[in-house]
Amino acid sequence: MPKKLTRKLKTYQTSLGFYDQAVAAPSMKAALEAWGASSNLFHQGAAKEIDDPDIVAATMASPGVVLRRPVGSGGPFTESAALPTDLADGEAKRKPKPKSQPESKSKSKQRAAEGVTKQSRKIDDQDARKAAAAFEKEERRRDAERRKEEAALAKERDKQRARRDKAVAAAHAALDAARREHAAKAEAIEAERAVLDERAEAEQGRWDKQRKKLEEALRRART
């Protein structure tokens, strides 16, 4: 079976809320997912790939984990960063830009700085593979947590559905029982009404006979 290729990680940075956020990820899409962004921050110019050696080293040490620092602070990125104490003061205390050097010296220093930066960017292939593997492990952990949460939600929905079905069944049973009770009582009342109607008819017949007899006696008495 061919060996699965590991994706090379890059470091991406954005600013969300009170924090600068950085993450080592194999793509911009993966970085956006790690940040939980609902829009493409890269297209909006709010996120970018960076090569600052300190930030790269910090993110590569914890691939896939979002690191933070107070926005605009310029401090190190960590997993748990405190809120900025005073954003206005932080802006006011920024160091002024150094005065420009003569062009030749400036270029010389720039070339020297670029050499140091290029040297610091070199990451051993083994370390890169370890970082990529750690990122994939973090992705699997997040996927497992998401599946666990989805399973818990599904279980809770099943419980709610079962409770609802049980309540509906109980209501149906109560309605059917009440309907049967009403039908039985109505039937008994109809039976009693039939008996009363029969008694009333018999009483009317008896009275008609008695009335006729008494009226005949009254008529004879008058003659």
Residue pairs with C-beta under 8 A, 6 or more apart in sequence:
6 129
6 132
6 133
6 136
7 26
7 27
7 132
8 26
8 128
8 132
9 24
9 25
9 26
9 60
9 63
9 128
9 131
9 132
9 135
10 24
10 25
10 26
10 27
10 49
11 22
11 23
11 24
11 49
11 50
11 51
11 52
11 55
11 56
11 59
11 60
12 22
12 23
12 25
12 28
12 31
12 47
12 48
12 49
12 50
13 20
13 21
13 22
13 47
13 48
13 49
13 50
13 55
14 20
14 21
14 31
14 35
14 37
14 41
14 46
14 47
14 48
15 21
15 46
15 71
16 35
16 37
17 71
18 70
18 71
18 83
18 84
18 87
19 68
19 69
19 70
19 71
19 81
20 68
20 69
20 70
20 71
20 72
20 73
20 77
21 35
21 66
21 67
21 68
22 50
22 55
22 58
22 59
22 66
22 67
22 68
22 77
23 31
23 34
23 35
23 59
23 64
23 65
23 66
23 67
24 56
24 59
24 60
24 62
24 63
24 64
24 131
24 135
25 31
25 34
25 63
25 64
25 135
26 132
26 135
28 40
28 42
28 47
28 49
30 64
30 139
31 47
32 40
32 41
32 42
32 47
34 64
34 65
34 66
35 41
35 47
35 66
37 47
41 47
42 48
50 56
51 117
51 121
53 117
53 120
53 121
54 76
55 77
56 121
56 123
58 67
58 76
58 77
58 78
59 65
59 67
59 77
60 123
60 127
60 131
61 131
62 79
62 134
63 131
63 132
63 134
63 135
63 138
64 134
64 135
64 136
64 137
64 138
64 139
64 142
65 79
65 138
66 79
67 77
67 78
67 79
67 81
68 77
68 78
68 79
68 80
68 81
69 75
69 76
69 77
69 78
69 81
70 81
70 82
70 83
70 84
70 90
71 84
71 87
72 84
72 87
72 90
72 91
72 94
73 84
73 90
84 90
100 106
101 109
123 131
